[in-house]
């Protein structure tokens, strides 16, 4: 073989080696791109499956990414959020101050819970607010620093915590109330009976009218104290009586039969929507009637004239299989600062109220292993939602 041919072959071999090397580099780059694509898909799948809302925000405060839970939690489609300022997810009263908080975080980012010790709120697309917990983290990307917010809706937890605190408070107050009621009953009974006897004597002995009027005032207020003492005993009672299968629709119908004429006479519309074939619940019909009566009476007092009271029953979806009672009114609503206190004994906004009605009702529902939730916003009325377990096959009739 000639030297020229050898050189030609060597050149061809070198060209082949270069070609193989190029192919290897392309293959490696393709493999790396494929691995990166799979990694990105995995990260995206994890974000979409997360039980928390995840929001990624640029240093300018614009939303770059949200997951499916964020869409569900806030009621937005992600297309409506991408590129918007983060403050769109906050109540309007907090937005201006949050701009400064956000800027300070990007100035010194670190992983931490947000607003430790504070009550944080999110704002849905429809304007409603809900309590949240937020954890913050950060990561540096090719386009710069971004913050990651992990958002948890804690509405259900707050309801449970409030119920637990209320139950603990009522248990301790119940013991005190029982003792106080027993101590009051005897002297009040004596005062009331003596006032009655003296008034009877006044008819024959012609006491001065001002003295007789004083006796009537004493008797009237003694009777009022006796009613309060009776309410205290009802509040402290641990058992509401004999229990069995109860038709909640029947309880509602019988209660409304007692108050419907009075409500309509006051110019209030009464609407009922009772679910047919509602399964029976386990409880004390008389005690449950007391609860319905109290809620409807409170609704009447809130509406006064020209409004509407709605009473509905149905099945619960969460937890499934339970029975729900809703009593709503179109009154002025309950101010946020008062709402946590409405089940406290002796707390009332009524001039002649004793402040025991709702606390007794709350205790009865708890004895029935039920729950009480209140939904109210100023100017938009109030809704009480009660849930009960249905009677099981093993329950005695």
Secondary structure, DSSP 8 states (H G I E B T S, - for coil): --HHHHHHHHHHHHHHHHHHHHHHHHHHHHHHHHHHHHHHHHHHHHHHH-SSEEEEEETTSBEEEE-HHHHHHHT--HHHHTTSBGGGGS-HHHHHHHHHHHHHHHHS---EESSTTS-EEEE-TTS-EEEEEEEEEEEEETTEEEEEEEEEE-HHHHHHHHHHHHHHHHHHHHHHHHHHHHHHHHHHHHHHHHHHHHHHHHHHHT--HHHHHHHHHHHHHHHHHHHHHHHHHHHH-S--S--EEE-HHHHHHHHHHHHHHHHHHTT-EEEEE--TT---EEE-HHHHHHHHHHHHHHHHHHH-SS-EEEEEEEEEETTEEEEEEEEEE-S----HHHHTTTTSTT--SSTT--S-HHHHHHHHHHHTT-EEEEEE-TTS-EEEEEEE-B--TTS--
